[in-house]
Amino acid sequence: MSSPDPLRETSEVTVEPGGARFEVREGESVIQAAWRAGYQWPTTCWGQAECGVCAMEVLAGSELLSAAGPVEAARLRSLPRRNGPPRRLACQVRVRPGGTVVVRKPGVRTRPADGTPHA
């Protein structure tokens, strides 16, 4: 885990197991940052916190994440319980500037050059 650097205005997210890495701007959700960086992130509701498909396990850097709001908390409670790292919805969570967050989300990959939507 890296400690927050107050001089940075962005943070970085690394996604395992695929190794995707991208910058997250202040106020931007993880999934928005991934899309901006050219990655597909599994989802079916496109950021509405309705499907839970974008849920990711937080492996490091949880201190940089915003608190779960009521909508995210409700959706997370509706997902099947798992033992292991805490989960967050990539469409809802924001990352405070100044460090690195490492998450696990299979299926995150580079978006095809043909412009296929982020599915």
The first five atom37 places (N, CA, C, CB, O) and aatype in JSON, in Angstrom:
{
  "aatype": [12, 15, 15, 14, 3, 14, 10, 1, 6, 16, 15, 6, 19, 16, 19, 6, 14, 7, 7, 0, 1, 13, 6, 19, 1, 6, 7, 6, 15, 19, 9, 5, 0, 0, 17, 1, 0, 7, 18, 5, 17, 14, 16, 16, 4, 17, 7, 5, 0, 6, 4, 7, 19, 4, 0, 12, 6, 19, 10, 0, 7, 15, 6, 10, 10, 15, 0, 0, 7, 14, 19, 6, 0, 0, 1, 10, 1, 15, 10, 14, 1, 1, 2, 7, 14, 14, 1, 1, 10, 0, 4, 5, 19, 1, 19, 1, 14, 7, 7, 16, 19, 19, 19, 1, 11, 14, 7, 19, 1, 16, 1, 14, 0, 3, 7, 16, 14, 8, 0],
  "atom_mask": [
    [1, 1, 1, 1, 1],
    [1, 1, 1, 1, 1],
    [1, 1, 1, 1, 1],
    [1, 1, 1, 1, 1],
    [1, 1, 1, 1, 1],
    [1, 1, 1, 1, 1],
    [1, 1, 1, 1, 1],
    [1, 1, 1, 1, 1],
    [1, 1, 1, 1, 1],
    [1, 1, 1, 1, 1],
    [1, 1, 1, 1, 1],
    [1, 1, 1, 1, 1],
    [1, 1, 1, 1, 1],
    [1, 1, 1, 1, 1],
    [1, 1, 1, 1, 1],
    [1, 1, 1, 1, 1],
    [1, 1, 1, 1, 1],
    [1, 1, 1, 0, 1],
    [1, 1, 1, 0, 1],
    [1, 1, 1, 1, 1],
    [1, 1, 1, 1, 1],
    [1, 1, 1, 1, 1],
    [1, 1, 1, 1, 1],
    [1, 1, 1, 1, 1],
    [1, 1, 1, 1, 1],
    [1, 1, 1, 1, 1],
    [1, 1, 1, 0, 1],
    [1, 1, 1, 1, 1],
    [1, 1, 1, 1, 1],
    [1, 1, 1, 1, 1],
    [1, 1, 1, 1, 1],
    [1, 1, 1, 1, 1],
    [1, 1, 1, 1, 1],
    [1, 1, 1, 1, 1],
    [1, 1, 1, 1, 1],
    [1, 1, 1, 1, 1],
    [1, 1, 1, 1, 1],
    [1, 1, 1, 0, 1],
    [1, 1, 1, 1, 1],
    [1, 1, 1, 1, 1],
    [1, 1, 1, 1, 1],
    [1, 1, 1, 1, 1],
    [1, 1, 1, 1, 1],
    [1, 1, 1, 1, 1],
    [1, 1, 1, 1, 1],
    [1, 1, 1, 1, 1],
    [1, 1, 1, 0, 1],
    [1, 1, 1, 1, 1],
    [1, 1, 1, 1, 1],
    [1, 1, 1, 1, 1],
    [1, 1, 1, 1, 1],
    [1, 1, 1, 0, 1],
    [1, 1, 1, 1, 1],
    [1, 1, 1, 1, 1],
    [1, 1, 1, 1, 1],
    [1, 1, 1, 1, 1],
    [1, 1, 1, 1, 1],
    [1, 1, 1, 1, 1],
    [1, 1, 1, 1, 1],
    [1, 1, 1, 1, 1],
    [1, 1, 1, 0, 1],
    [1, 1, 1, 1, 1],
    [1, 1, 1, 1, 1],
    [1, 1, 1, 1, 1],
    [1, 1, 1, 1, 1],
    [1, 1, 1, 1, 1],
    [1, 1, 1, 1, 1],
    [1, 1, 1, 1, 1],
    [1, 1, 1, 0, 1],
    [1, 1, 1, 1, 1],
    [1, 1, 1, 1, 1],
    [1, 1, 1, 1, 1],
    [1, 1, 1, 1, 1],
    [1, 1, 1, 1, 1],
    [1, 1, 1, 1, 1],
    [1, 1, 1, 1, 1],
    [1, 1, 1, 1, 1],
    [1, 1, 1, 1, 1],
    [1, 1, 1, 1, 1],
    [1, 1, 1, 1, 1],
    [1, 1, 1, 1, 1],
    [1, 1, 1, 1, 1],
    [1, 1, 1, 1, 1],
    [1, 1, 1, 0, 1],
    [1, 1, 1, 1, 1],
    [1, 1, 1, 1, 1],
    [1, 1, 1, 1, 1],
    [1, 1, 1, 1, 1],
    [1, 1, 1, 1, 1],
    [1, 1, 1, 1, 1],
    [1, 1, 1, 1, 1],
    [1, 1, 1, 1, 1],
    [1, 1, 1, 1, 1],
    [1, 1, 1, 1, 1],
    [1, 1, 1, 1, 1],
    [1, 1, 1, 1, 1],
    [1, 1, 1, 1, 1],
    [1, 1, 1, 0, 1],
    [1, 1, 1, 0, 1],
    [1, 1, 1, 1, 1],
    [1, 1, 1, 1, 1],
    [1, 1, 1, 1, 1],
    [1, 1, 1, 1, 1],
    [1, 1, 1, 1, 1],
    [1, 1, 1, 1, 1],
    [1, 1, 1, 1, 1],
    [1, 1, 1, 0, 1],
    [1, 1, 1, 1, 1],
    [1, 1, 1, 1, 1],
    [1, 1, 1, 1, 1],
    [1, 1, 1, 1, 1],
    [1, 1, 1, 1, 1],
    [1, 1, 1, 1, 1],
    [1, 1, 1, 1, 1],
    [1, 1, 1, 0, 1],
    [1, 1, 1, 1, 1],
    [1, 1, 1, 1, 1],
    [1, 1, 1, 1, 1],
    [1, 1, 1, 1, 1]
  ],
  "atom_positions": [
    [[0.83, -1.18, 0.0], [0.0, 0.0, 0.0], [0.88, 1.24, 0.0], [-0.95, 0.0, 1.2], [1.86, 1.32, 0.74]],
    [[0.51, 2.18, -0.82], [1.27, 3.43, -0.81], [0.53, 4.45, 0.02], [1.5, 3.95, -2.25], [-0.7, 4.46, 0.07]],
    [[1.28, 5.31, 0.67], [0.64, 6.35, 1.47], [0.23, 7.5, 0.54], [1.6, 6.86, 2.6], [0.88, 7.74, -0.47]],
    [[-0.84, 8.19, 0.89], [-1.31, 9.29, 0.04], [-0.25, 10.38, -0.12], [-2.6, 9.89, 0.62], [0.45, 10.73, 0.83]],
    [[-0.15, 10.9, -1.31], [0.75, 12.0, -1.63], [-0.11, 13.23, -1.87], [1.66, 11.68, -2.88], [-0.76, 13.32, -2.91]],
    [[-0.15, 14.19, -0.94], [-1.06, 15.33, -1.07], [-0.76, 16.21, -2.27], [-1.01, 16.15, 0.17], [-1.6, 17.04, -2.63]],
    [[0.39, 16.06, -2.91], [0.72, 16.9, -4.06], [0.14, 16.36, -5.37], [2.23, 17.04, -4.18], [0.07, 17.09, -6.35]],
    [[-0.27, 15.1, -5.39], [-0.85, 14.52, -6.59], [-2.33, 14.87, -6.68], [-0.67, 12.99, -6.61], [-3.03, 14.87, -5.67]],
    [[-2.8, 15.19, -7.88], [-4.21, 15.51, -8.07], [-4.97, 14.33, -8.64], [-4.35, 16.71, -8.99], [-6.18, 14.43, -8.86]],
    [[-4.29, 13.24, -8.88], [-4.91, 12.03, -9.38], [-4.41, 10.85, -8.55], [-4.59, 11.82, -10.89], [-3.52, 10.98, -7.72]],
    [[-5.0, 9.72, -8.8], [-4.54, 8.46, -8.23], [-4.45, 7.46, -9.36], [-5.49, 7.94, -7.1], [-4.94, 7.71, -10.47]],
    [[-3.84, 6.34, -9.09], [-3.73, 5.29, -10.09], [-4.46, 4.06, -9.58], [-2.24, 4.95, -10.39], [-4.44, 3.76, -8.39]],
    [[-5.11, 3.36, -10.5], [-5.75, 2.09, -10.19], [-5.07, 1.02, -11.02], [-7.3, 2.13, -10.47], [-4.88, 1.17, -12.22]],
    [[-4.7, -0.06, -10.35], [-4.17, -1.25, -11.02], [-5.2, -2.35, -10.84], [-2.76, -1.67, -10.44], [-5.68, -2.58, -9.74]],
    [[-5.53, -3.03, -11.94], [-6.56, -4.06, -11.92], [-5.91, -5.42, -12.16], [-7.65, -3.78, -12.98], [-5.28, -5.64, -13.19]],
    [[-6.07, -6.3, -11.2], [-5.61, -7.68, -11.33], [-6.79, -8.54, -11.78], [-5.01, -8.21, -10.0], [-7.91, -8.15, -11.47]],
    [[-6.64, -9.62, -12.44], [-5.38, -10.24, -12.81], [-4.79, -9.75, -14.12], [-5.57, -11.7, -12.88], [-3.68, -10.14, -14.48]],
    [[-5.51, -8.91, -14.85], [-5.06, -8.51, -16.18], [-3.96, -7.47, -16.23], [0.0, 0.0, 0.0], [-3.29, -7.33, -17.25]],
    [[-3.75, -6.73, -15.14], [-2.68, -5.74, -15.1], [-3.03, -4.39, -15.7], [0.0, 0.0, 0.0], [-2.13, -3.58, -15.94]],
    [[-4.31, -4.13, -15.96], [-4.7, -2.81, -16.47], [-4.29, -1.75, -15.45], [-6.24, -2.73, -16.75], [-4.41, -1.97, -14.24]],
    [[-3.8, -0.61, -15.94], [-3.42, 0.51, -15.08], [-3.93, 1.79, -15.71], [-1.87, 0.58, -14.86], [-3.78, 2.01, -16.91]],
    [[-4.55, 2.63, -14.88], [-5.05, 3.9, -15.39], [-5.15, 4.91, -14.27], [-6.41, 3.71, -16.06], [-5.19, 4.57, -13.09]],
    [[-5.18, 6.16, -14.68], [-5.26, 7.29, -13.77], [-6.73, 7.6, -13.49], [-4.53, 8.54, -14.35], [-7.57, 7.54, -14.39]],
    [[-7.03, 7.93, -12.25], [-8.37, 8.35, -11.85], [-8.3, 9.8, -11.4], [-8.96, 7.43, -10.72], [-7.52, 10.15, -10.51]],
    [[-9.1, 10.63, -12.02], [-9.15, 12.05, -11.66], [-10.09, 12.25, -10.49], [-9.59, 12.9, -12.87], [-11.01, 11.46, -10.26]],
    [[-9.86, 13.32, -9.75], [-10.7, 13.62, -8.6], [-12.16, 13.75, -9.05], [-10.24, 14.91, -7.9], [-12.45, 14.43, -10.03]],
    [[-13.07, 13.1, -8.33], [-14.49, 13.15, -8.63], [-14.97, 12.13, -9.65], [0.0, 0.0, 0.0], [-16.17, 12.01, -9.89]],
    [[-14.06, 11.41, -10.25], [-14.38, 10.43, -11.3], [-14.53, 9.05, -10.66], [-13.28, 10.41, -12.41], [-13.77, 8.7, -9.76]],
    [[-15.51, 8.26, -11.11], [-15.63, 6.9, -10.61], [-14.56, 6.03, -11.27], [-17.06, 6.32, -10.88], [-13.99, 6.39, -12.3]],
    [[-14.29, 4.89, -10.67], [-13.29, 3.97, -11.22], [-13.7, 3.53, -12.62], [-13.12, 2.73, -10.3], [-12.86, 3.47, -13.52]],
    [[-14.97, 3.22, -12.82], [-15.39, 2.74, -14.14], [-15.3, 3.86, -15.19], [-16.84, 2.2, -14.08], [-14.94, 3.59, -16.34]],
    [[-15.61, 5.1, -14.81], [-15.47, 6.22, -15.75], [-14.01, 6.39, -16.16], [-16.01, 7.53, -15.12], [-13.71, 6.63, -17.33]],
    [[-13.11, 6.28, -15.2], [-11.68, 6.41, -15.48], [-11.2, 5.29, -16.39], [-10.87, 6.42, -14.18], [-10.4, 5.52, -17.3]],
    [[-11.68, 4.08, -16.16], [-11.31, 2.94, -17.01], [-11.8, 3.17, -18.44], [-11.89, 1.62, -16.45], [-11.05, 2.94, -19.39]],
    [[-13.03, 3.6, -18.58], [-13.57, 3.88, -19.92], [-12.77, 4.96, -20.62], [-15.05, 4.29, -19.82], [-12.44, 4.83, -21.8]],
    [[-12.46, 6.04, -19.89], [-11.69, 7.14, -20.47], [-10.32, 6.65, -20.94], [-11.52, 8.28, -19.46], [-9.8, 7.11, -21.96]],
    [[-9.73, 5.7, -20.2], [-8.41, 5.18, -20.53], [-8.45, 4.1, -21.61], [-7.76, 4.62, -19.28], [-7.4, 3.57, -21.99]],
    [[-9.64, 3.77, -22.11], [-9.74, 2.8, -23.21], [-9.95, 1.36, -22.79], [0.0, 0.0, 0.0], [-9.66, 0.44, -23.55]],
    [[-10.45, 1.15, -21.58], [-10.71, -0.21, -21.1], [-12.2, -0.5, -21.08], [-10.12, -0.42, -19.71], [-13.02, 0.4, -20.88]],
    [[-12.53, -1.76, -21.27], [-13.88, -2.26, -21.05], [-13.94, -2.74, -19.61], [-14.26, -3.41, -22.07], [-12.98, -3.35, -19.12]],
    [[-15.04, -2.49, -18.94], [-15.24, -2.95, -17.57], [-16.59, -3.65, -17.56], [-15.18, -1.76, -16.51], [-17.58, -3.05, -17.98]],
    [[-16.67, -4.9, -17.1], [-17.95, -5.61, -17.12], [-19.06, -4.85, -16.39], [-17.77, -6.99, -16.5], [-18.89, -4.44, -15.24]],
    [[-20.18, -4.66, -17.06], [-21.36, -4.01, -16.5], [-22.55, -4.3, -17.41], [-21.14, -2.46, -16.35], [-22.37, -4.6, -18.59]],
    [[-23.74, -4.22, -16.87], [-24.94, -4.3, -17.7], [-25.85, -3.09, -17.5], [-25.71, -5.59, -17.39], [-26.78, -2.88, -18.28]],
    [[-25.59, -2.3, -16.45], [-26.46, -1.14, -16.18], [-25.78, 0.18, -16.5], [-26.91, -1.15, -14.72], [-26.38, 1.24, -16.36]],
    [[-24.54, 0.13, -16.93], [-23.79, 1.31, -17.35], [-23.68, 2.39, -16.28], [-24.42, 1.9, -18.58], [-23.89, 3.58, -16.55]],
    [[-23.36, 1.97, -15.06], [-23.06, 2.93, -14.01], [-24.22, 3.38, -13.16], [0.0, 0.0, 0.0], [-24.13, 4.42, -12.51]],
    [[-25.31, 2.65, -13.15], [-26.5, 3.03, -12.38], [-26.61, 2.3, -11.04], [-27.73, 2.78, -13.2], [-27.59, 2.51, -10.32]],
    [[-25.65, 1.46, -10.7], [-25.65, 0.66, -9.46], [-26.86, -0.27, -9.39], [-25.64, 1.59, -8.24], [-27.34, -0.59, -8.3]],
    [[-27.35, -0.71, -10.54], [-28.51, -1.59, -10.58], [-28.14, -3.06, -10.74], [-29.42, -1.18, -11.7], [-28.89, -3.93, -10.3]],
    [[-26.99, -3.35, -11.35], [-26.68, -4.75, -11.66], [-25.66, -5.38, -10.73], [-26.18, -4.84, -13.07], [-25.74, -6.58, -10.46]],
    [[-24.72, -4.63, -10.23], [-23.67, -5.18, -9.39], [-22.57, -5.89, -10.14], [0.0, 0.0, 0.0], [-21.63, -6.39, -9.53]],
    [[-22.67, -5.96, -11.47], [-21.68, -6.67, -12.29], [-20.31, -6.02, -12.2], [-22.14, -6.73, -13.74], [-19.3, -6.7, -12.38]],
    [[-20.25, -4.74, -11.94], [-18.97, -4.02, -11.9], [-18.24, -4.19, -10.57], [-19.2, -2.56, -12.16], [-17.15, -3.63, -10.4]],
    [[-18.81, -4.93, -9.63], [-18.19, -5.09, -8.3], [-16.76, -5.6, -8.43], [-19.02, -6.05, -7.43], [-16.48, -6.51, -9.22]],
    [[-15.88, -5.01, -7.64], [-14.46, -5.35, -7.65], [-14.01, -5.6, -6.22], [-13.61, -4.22, -8.32], [-14.59, -5.05, -5.28]],
    [[-12.99, -6.41, -6.05], [-12.4, -6.64, -4.74], [-11.28, -5.63, -4.54], [-11.88, -8.11, -4.59], [-10.46, -5.44, -5.44]],
    [[-11.22, -5.0, -3.4], [-10.18, -4.02, -3.1], [-9.04, -4.74, -2.39], [-10.75, -2.84, -2.22], [-9.2, -5.24, -1.27]],
    [[-7.87, -4.78, -3.05], [-6.71, -5.49, -2.52], [-5.78, -4.56, -1.75], [-5.95, -6.15, -3.64], [-5.13, -4.99, -0.79]],
    [[-5.69, -3.29, -2.15], [-4.81, -2.32, -1.49], [-5.31, -0.92, -1.79], [-3.33, -2.49, -1.96], [-5.93, -0.68, -2.83]],
    [[-5.05, 0.0, -0.88], [-5.4, 1.4, -1.09], [-6.81, 1.76, -0.67], [0.0, 0.0, 0.0], [-7.33, 2.79, -1.1]],
    [[-7.45, 0.95, 0.14], [-8.84, 1.22, 0.53], [-9.0, 2.56, 1.24], [-9.36, 0.11, 1.43], [-10.09, 3.15, 1.22]],
    [[-7.92, 3.05, 1.86], [-8.0, 4.34, 2.56], [-8.2, 5.51, 1.59], [-6.74, 4.57, 3.38], [-8.55, 6.61, 2.02]],
    [[-7.98, 5.28, 0.3], [-8.17, 6.32, -0.71], [-9.58, 6.34, -1.29], [-7.17, 6.14, -1.83], [-9.93, 7.24, -2.06]],
    [[-10.4, 5.36, -0.92], [-11.73, 5.23, -1.52], [-12.77, 6.01, -0.73], [-12.13, 3.77, -1.6], [-12.71, 6.1, 0.49]],
    [[-13.73, 6.58, -1.47], [-14.86, 7.26, -0.84], [-15.68, 6.24, -0.06], [-15.74, 7.99, -1.9], [-15.64, 5.04, -0.34]],
    [[-16.41, 6.72, 0.92], [-17.32, 5.85, 1.66], [-18.46, 5.42, 0.74], [-17.88, 6.57, 2.94], [-18.87, 6.16, -0.16]],
    [[-18.96, 4.22, 0.96], [-20.09, 3.74, 0.17], [-21.34, 4.52, 0.54], [-20.32, 2.21, 0.38], [-21.68, 4.65, 1.71]],
    [[-22.01, 5.06, -0.48], [-23.27, 5.75, -0.26], [-24.4, 4.74, -0.1], [0.0, 0.0, 0.0], [-24.17, 3.54, -0.23]],
    [[-25.61, 5.21, 0.18], [-26.73, 4.3, 0.41], [-27.06, 3.4, -0.78], [-27.95, 5.09, 0.77], [-27.4, 2.23, -0.6]],
    [[-26.97, 3.94, -2.0], [-27.29, 3.13, -3.19], [-26.26, 2.02, -3.36], [-27.33, 4.03, -4.47], [-26.62, 0.86, -3.59]],
    [[-24.98, 2.36, -3.25], [-23.93, 1.35, -3.38], [-24.03, 0.32, -2.26], [-22.54, 2.01, -3.37], [-23.93, -0.88, -2.52]],
    [[-24.22, 0.77, -1.04], [-24.3, -0.15, 0.1], [-25.46, -1.15, -0.09], [-24.48, 0.63, 1.42], [-25.32, -2.33, 0.2]],
    [[-26.59, -0.66, -0.57], [-27.74, -1.54, -0.78], [-27.44, -2.58, -1.86], [-28.98, -0.71, -1.18], [-27.77, -3.75, -1.7]],
    [[-26.81, -2.15, -2.95], [-26.49, -3.09, -4.03], [-25.47, -4.12, -3.55], [-25.96, -2.35, -5.28], [-25.6, -5.31, -3.85]],
    [[-24.47, -3.69, -2.81], [-23.47, -4.63, -2.29], [-24.11, -5.66, -1.37], [-22.36, -3.87, -1.55], [-23.73, -6.83, -1.41]],
    [[-25.07, -5.24, -0.55], [-25.76, -6.2, 0.34], [-26.55, -7.22, -0.46], [-26.7, -5.45, 1.29], [-26.76, -8.35, 0.01]],
    [[-27.0, -6.85, -1.66], [-27.81, -7.77, -2.46], [-26.96, -8.8, -3.22], [-28.65, -6.99, -3.45], [-27.5, -9.78, -3.74]],
    [[-25.65, -8.59, -3.27], [-24.77, -9.52, -3.98], [-24.51, -10.75, -3.11], [-23.43, -8.84, -4.36], [-24.57, -10.66, -1.89]],
    [[-24.23, -11.89, -3.74], [-23.89, -13.08, -2.94], [-22.68, -12.79, -2.05], [-23.59, -14.29, -3.87], [-21.72, -12.15, -2.47]],
    [[-22.75, -13.27, -0.82], [-21.65, -13.05, 0.13], [-20.45, -13.9, -0.26], [-22.09, -13.39, 1.58], [-20.59, -15.03, -0.72]],
    [[-19.26, -13.31, -0.06], [-18.01, -14.01, -0.33], [-17.05, -13.72, 0.8], [-17.4, -13.58, -1.7], [-17.06, -12.64, 1.38]],
    [[-16.23, -14.7, 1.1], [-15.11, -14.45, 2.01], [-13.99, -13.86, 1.19], [-14.66, -15.76, 2.75], [-13.81, -14.23, 0.04]],
    [[-13.25, -12.95, 1.77], [-12.14, -12.36, 1.04], [-12.14, -10.86, 1.17], [0.0, 0.0, 0.0], [-12.78, -10.29, 2.06]],
    [[-11.42, -10.2, 0.27], [-11.29, -8.74, 0.34], [-12.66, -8.06, 0.19], [-10.34, -8.24, -0.76], [-13.58, -8.61, -0.4]],
    [[-12.76, -6.86, 0.75], [-14.02, -6.1, 0.6], [-14.3, -5.78, -0.87], [-13.97, -4.8, 1.43], [-13.37, -5.61, -1.66]],
    [[-15.57, -5.7, -1.2], [-15.96, -5.36, -2.57], [-16.56, -3.97, -2.61], [-16.97, -6.39, -3.13], [-17.16, -3.49, -1.64]],
    [[-16.38, -3.33, -3.75], [-16.95, -2.02, -4.02], [-17.47, -2.03, -5.45], [-15.9, -0.86, -3.79], [-17.02, -2.83, -6.27]],
    [[-18.41, -1.14, -5.76], [-18.92, -1.0, -7.12], [-18.06, 0.02, -7.86], [-20.42, -0.57, -7.13], [-17.94, 1.16, -7.42]],
    [[-17.45, -0.39, -8.96], [-16.59, 0.5, -9.75], [-17.37, 1.69, -10.29], [-15.95, -0.27, -10.9], [-16.78, 2.74, -10.56]],
    [[-18.68, 1.54, -10.46], [-19.48, 2.65, -11.0], [-19.8, 3.71, -9.96], [-20.76, 2.11, -11.58], [-20.24, 4.8, -10.31]],
    [[-19.59, 3.4, -8.69], [-19.97, 4.33, -7.62], [-18.78, 4.89, -6.85], [-20.88, 3.64, -6.67], [-18.81, 6.05, -6.44]],
    [[-17.76, 4.1, -6.65], [-16.65, 4.51, -5.79], [-15.77, 5.55, -6.47], [-15.81, 3.3, -5.4], [-15.46, 5.45, -7.66]],
    [[-15.38, 6.54, -5.69], [-14.45, 7.58, -6.13], [-13.13, 7.35, -5.39], [-15.01, 9.03, -5.86], [-13.11, 6.77, -4.3]],
    [[-12.04, 7.81, -5.99], [-10.71, 7.63, -5.41], [-10.14, 9.01, -5.1], [-9.77, 6.84, -6.38], [-10.06, 9.87, -5.97]],
    [[-9.75, 9.19, -3.85], [-9.11, 10.46, -3.48], [-7.73, 10.53, -4.11], [-9.01, 10.6, -1.93], [-7.09, 9.5, -4.28]],
    [[-7.27, 11.71, -4.47], [-5.96, 11.87, -5.1], [-4.81, 11.49, -4.17], [-5.78, 13.29, -5.55], [-4.91, 11.58, -2.95]],
    [[-3.72, 11.05, -4.79], [-2.48, 10.91, -4.06], [-1.94, 9.53, -3.84], [0.0, 0.0, 0.0], [-1.04, 9.38, -3.01]],
    [[-2.42, 8.52, -4.51], [-1.87, 7.2, -4.25], [-2.28, 6.18, -5.28], [0.0, 0.0, 0.0], [-2.71, 6.52, -6.39]],
    [[-2.15, 4.92, -4.9], [-2.46, 3.8, -5.78], [-3.44, 2.87, -5.11], [-1.17, 3.04, -6.18], [-3.31, 2.56, -3.92]],
    [[-4.42, 2.43, -5.87], [-5.4, 1.45, -5.42], [-5.23, 0.22, -6.3], [-6.88, 2.02, -5.49], [-5.09, 0.34, -7.52]],
    [[-5.23, -0.95, -5.68], [-5.13, -2.21, -6.42], [-6.42, -2.98, -6.19], [-3.87, -3.05, -5.98], [-6.84, -3.18, -5.05]],
    [[-7.05, -3.4, -7.29], [-8.31, -4.14, -7.21], [-8.21, -5.41, -8.04], [-9.5, -3.26, -7.68], [-7.34, -5.56, -8.9]],
    [[-9.14, -6.32, -7.77], [-9.25, -7.54, -8.59], [-10.61, -7.51, -9.27], [-9.07, -8.85, -7.72], [-11.65, -7.46, -8.62]],
    [[-10.57, -7.55, -10.61], [-11.8, -7.62, -11.4], [-11.49, -8.33, -12.71], [-12.39, -6.19, -11.66], [-10.99, -7.7, -13.64]],
    [[-11.77, -9.62, -12.79], [-11.58, -10.32, -14.06], [-12.47, -9.69, -15.15], [-11.9, -11.83, -13.91], [-13.55, -9.19, -14.86]],
    [[-11.99, -9.73, -16.37], [-12.77, -9.24, -17.5], [-12.48, -7.81, -17.92], [0.0, 0.0, 0.0], [-13.0, -7.36, -18.94]],
    [[-11.65, -7.09, -17.17], [-11.27, -5.74, -17.58], [-10.19, -5.88, -18.64], [-10.76, -4.87, -16.36], [-9.16, -6.5, -18.41]],
    [[-10.45, -5.3, -19.81], [-9.5, -5.44, -20.91], [-9.58, -4.22, -21.82], [-9.77, -6.73, -21.73], [-10.5, -3.41, -21.72]],
    [[-8.61, -4.1, -22.69], [-8.57, -2.98, -23.63], [-9.77, -3.05, -24.55], [-7.26, -2.99, -24.44], [-10.12, -4.11, -25.06]],
    [[-10.4, -1.91, -24.78], [-11.56, -1.81, -25.66], [-11.11, -2.02, -27.1], [-12.27, -0.44, -25.49], [-10.08, -1.48, -27.51]],
    [[-11.87, -2.79, -27.88], [-11.51, -2.99, -29.28], [-11.46, -1.67, -30.05], [-12.49, -3.94, -29.94], [-12.22, -0.75, -29.76]],
    [[-10.57, -1.6, -31.01], [-10.39, -0.38, -31.81], [-11.61, -0.07, -32.69], [-9.15, -0.52, -32.68], [-11.73, 1.04, -33.19]],
    [[-12.5, -1.05, -32.88], [-13.67, -0.82, -33.75], [-14.76, 0.0, -33.07], [-14.24, -2.14, -34.2], [-15.81, 0.25, -33.67]],
    [[-14.53, 0.43, -31.82], [-15.51, 1.28, -31.14], [-16.6, 0.53, -30.43], [0.0, 0.0, 0.0], [-17.59, 1.14, -30.02]],
    [[-16.45, -0.79, -30.27], [-17.45, -1.58, -29.55], [-17.66, -0.97, -28.18], [-17.02, -3.06, -29.44], [-16.69, -0.62, -27.51]],
    [[-18.92, -0.84, -27.72], [-19.18, -0.25, -26.4], [-18.48, -1.01, -25.28], [-20.68, -0.22, -26.14], [-18.03, -2.15, -25.46]],
    [[-18.39, -0.37, -24.13], [-17.73, -0.94, -22.95], [-18.64, -1.95, -22.29], [-17.33, 0.16, -21.96], [-19.31, -1.61, -21.31]],
    [[-18.69, -3.15, -22.76], [-19.56, -4.16, -22.14], [-18.77, -5.07, -21.24], [-20.27, -4.98, -23.18], [-19.34, -5.98, -20.64]]
  ]
}
